[in-house]
């Protein structure tokens, strides 16, 4: 079966693709295995999709992508641009349905979260479309006898592996590979295959030729592993955990295959006493409780200057309890949905329990099931955790160092600039960071001194298409999604030296 009518929690009915998207068609898998897509708000299966055969289906996808690359790399930039603009239009026309599908399978609240993801998709497709004909080479004239040129050329077939926490928007970011003239094999998140499969129908409608975008559902340990190791795939782009990123790097290093990594983080926010206090509270809450804390760049540690420390904790507690409403993702007022799976629920509650055992003071939240969930028969089996805040974090505490990937905020006190910089940088990760201050010099100094790929000044986690996104240290290998750099991740630089008059 390649399609099935689905009724979403919102009551919307639609035709859900179940097969593999190869060569612009949904096709049957060579495997009999099925991948269940759960609704994390209820713990129940929405539908089962076909799981790709790690050998035959990946080989087939690479074969058609390799063939398509020969012609796709020659398609004029303006034609590619128009396809990206058309895709942005189609996503816009299907915004409500895409958001509802995304919500059902990922737990994102439709109104306060998932729709925003779709808006980001639209913006990124327009941004990439606008850049396609603007990737320039360089011209150098070292002397009157030589002319040097550089070309940026597409690489070939790129394998793109995306995570569960932003199934559609992370996939969209990696469309930079297609904008750069490559063809692609995408693997969706193990837990979140259905929104990507529906999105594939829009890619075809936008006019992208067969073989340019191929999408496989499957486990990372099988399908993902084959994509990484396949000799016909010349580049891998991965977004996910640091542990998996390290394993991928070990494999791609064996044949020097280029690799873009965007991995985990333990991002700090720093609040100075000269900040706009109300805005600091709101942004620090959003920076970790949005998307139920399942944000690689989430600012899960907040360092607050000692002169406003107690006031900050009191205000943050009140603000979160009043505004970060836990509940059914299909309900308009819900802000915090469930975690993605039972496994992730156990991981997050395990960190909360350990923090309590270590003596950290619980400000709000904790291990109890949220009251709004406990009283709802439909949601009782869902993977909900309360927004949780700890205070008086110390460097030796487990959650000071390790990524939780859930709605857990730890607050610590500092006195001086030098002290807080040292605290922020004393971690293996280097993805995001935020500073709240009205002092321009202080914010610029922080941006220079912090060991992170991203710095937000007076905000947190408000990504936009113009700003490169990616980390350093164990958060990534320096490659960037978004911004003017992103297409260059997927291109080779070729130098051409022309002899004008030199003779031997």
HELIX and SHEET records of a PDB file:
HELIX    1   1 UNK A   56  UNK A   72  1                                  17    
HELIX    2   2 UNK A   77  UNK A   93  1                                  17    
HELIX    3   3 UNK A   95  UNK A  106  1                                  12    
HELIX    4   4 UNK A  110  UNK A  114  3                                   5    
HELIX    5   5 UNK A  115  UNK A  131  1                                  17    
HELIX    6   6 UNK A  132  UNK A  134  5                                   3    
HELIX    7   7 UNK A  167  UNK A  173  1                                   7    
HELIX    8   8 UNK A  176  UNK A  179  1                                   4    
HELIX    9   9 UNK A  194  UNK A  205  1                                  12    
HELIX   10  10 UNK A  220  UNK A  224  3                                   5    
HELIX   11  11 UNK A  225  UNK A  229  1                                   5    
HELIX   12  12 UNK A  242  UNK A  252  1                                  11    
HELIX   13  13 UNK A  253  UNK A  255  5                                   3    
HELIX   14  14 UNK A  277  UNK A  289  1                                  13    
HELIX   15  15 UNK A  290  UNK A  293  5                                   4    
HELIX   16  16 UNK A  306  UNK A  308  5                                   3    
HELIX   17  17 UNK A  309  UNK A  323  1                                  15    
HELIX   18  18 UNK A  342  UNK A  357  1                                  16    
HELIX   19  19 UNK A  371  UNK A  374  1                                   4    
HELIX   20  20 UNK A  398  UNK A  400  5                                   3    
HELIX   21  21 UNK A  417  UNK A  425  1                                   9    
HELIX   22  22 UNK A  440  UNK A  449  1                                  10    
HELIX   23  23 UNK A  486  UNK A  490  5                                   5    
SHEET    1   A 2 UNK A   3  UNK A   7  0                                        
SHEET    2   A 2 UNK A  13  UNK A  17 -1                                        
SHEET    1   B 2 UNK A  20  UNK A  22  0                                        
SHEET    2   B 2 UNK A  25  UNK A  27 -1                                        
SHEET    1   C 2 UNK A  34  UNK A  39  0                                        
SHEET    2   C 2 UNK A  44  UNK A  50 -1                                        
SHEET    1   D 3 UNK A 139  UNK A 143  0                                        
SHEET    2   D 3 UNK A 146  UNK A 154 -1                                        
SHEET    3   D 3 UNK A 491  UNK A 499 -1                                        
SHEET    1   E 5 UNK A 213  UNK A 216  0                                        
SHEET    2   E 5 UNK A 183  UNK A 187  1                                        
SHEET    3   E 5 UNK A 157  UNK A 161  1                                        
SHEET    4   E 5 UNK A 235  UNK A 239  1                                        
SHEET    5   E 5 UNK A 258  UNK A 262  1                                        
SHEET    1   F 7 UNK A 361  UNK A 364  0                                        
SHEET    2   F 7 UNK A 388  UNK A 391 -1                                        
SHEET    3   F 7 UNK A 408  UNK A 414  1                                        
SHEET    4   F 7 UNK A 301  UNK A 305  1                                        
SHEET    5   F 7 UNK A 268  UNK A 271  1                                        
SHEET    6   F 7 UNK A 433  UNK A 436  1                                        
SHEET    7   F 7 UNK A 456  UNK A 457  1                                        
SHEET    1   G 2 UNK A 429  UNK A 430  0                                        
SHEET    2   G 2 UNK A 472  UNK A 473 -1                                        
END                                                                             
